[in-house]
Amino acid sequence: MNWLDFWNGNHSIYVCDKHRQRHHERIGEDIVQRLPPRTGVVIDYGCGEALSAHHIARHCDRLILSDAAPSVRQKLEELHHGAANISVLAPDAVREMDAGSVDCVIINSVLQYLSPDDTEGLLKDLSPLLASNGRIIIGDIIPPDHTVLADAGALLHFAWQEQFMTEAMIGLMRTFLSDYRKIRAAYGLTCYSVHDMESMGNRLGLKAQRTPLNIGHDQGRMTFELQRLAA
Ligand SMILES: C[S@@+](CC[C@H](N)C(=O)[O-])C[C@H]1O[C@@H](n2cnc3c(N)ncnc32)[C@H](O)[C@@H]1O
C-alpha cells in the first residue's frame, strides 16, 4: 500500500466527527481569507473531502475540486452534483485547462505525500495555468525539523481549543496502530525548508513567499504563496 492507496481507501485520519468538521471549517475559513475579493477561478488541488467547498465557492466564480484518488472524486461528485459553480476534475483534466485561466490554486496538506521531483513536476504543470496576477497557495508544508511529537502536540492543542481532548488522546493511540503510521514509517513524509521552497520557486520562475500563518491548526507547519517572477 502506498499513500495514494491509503487516500483512495476507507481511511480515518480524524479522531472524531467534531475533529473532521472543525478541521474543514478551519481550513475553509483560512483559504477564504487568502482569496482576493471576488476571485475568478480557484482550484483546490488534492482537496480531499473538501467539506468547506460551499463556503469557498461563495467567494469565487468557479471552484474546481481535484484529487488523485478516484474514490474521493466520486464522493465529491455525488456531494456537489447540481452545485452551480463547483466542479470536480481529475488531475489530468486540470493539467489540460487553458493557460492563464486560473486565479488561484490551493494545495493544502498534499506535498508531503509527493516526492520532490513529483512536486516540482506538478508545479511546473500548474504554473502556466495561472492568470497574470494568479497565485499558488501551498499550505501545511512540513519543515525538516518538525517531529511526529510536534504533530501530536498540535493536534492536542487543537483538541483542547475545540473540546475533543478525550477523543484526540484515544485517536493518537489508534493512529499509532494504523496504516497511516505504517505507511509514514515506510515512505516518510517529504519536508521542505523555506530555502527549499524559495529555490524550487526560482527554478520554476515563481517567487515563493512564506506567509505569517499556516493554513489549518498546526502552526509548526508552513504556508507559501507563489506568484510569477516579473519577466
Ligand atoms: C491530507 S489530504 C488533504 C486534503 C485537503 N487538502 C485538506 O487540507 O484537508 C491529502 C489529499 O491529497 C490527495 N493527493 C495525494 N497525492 C495527490 C496528487 N499527486 N494529485 C492530487 N491529489 C493528491 C489525496 O488523495 C488526499 O485526498
The ligand as an ORCA input file, in Angstrom:
! r2SCAN-3c Opt
* xyz 0 1
  C      -4.100     15.080      3.753
  S      -5.261     15.053      2.447
  C      -5.526     16.806      2.304
  C      -6.927     17.119      1.913
  C      -7.261     18.615      1.956
  N      -6.448     19.376      1.039
  C      -7.131     19.142      3.368
  O      -6.297     20.009      3.597
  O      -7.890     18.693      4.237
  C      -4.270     14.747      1.006
  C      -5.101     14.603     -0.261
  O      -4.224     14.760     -1.386
  C      -4.593     13.846     -2.381
  N      -3.419     13.607     -3.234
  C      -2.293     12.947     -2.918
  N      -1.424     12.958     -3.955
  C      -2.023     13.679     -4.946
  C      -1.638     14.064     -6.268
  N      -0.458     13.713     -6.784
  N      -2.500     14.781     -7.009
  C      -3.706     15.147     -6.485
  N      -4.129     14.806     -5.258
  C      -3.301     14.081     -4.481
  C      -5.038     12.612     -1.607
  O      -5.858     11.763     -2.381
  C      -5.762     13.234     -0.408
  O      -7.139     13.390     -0.645
*
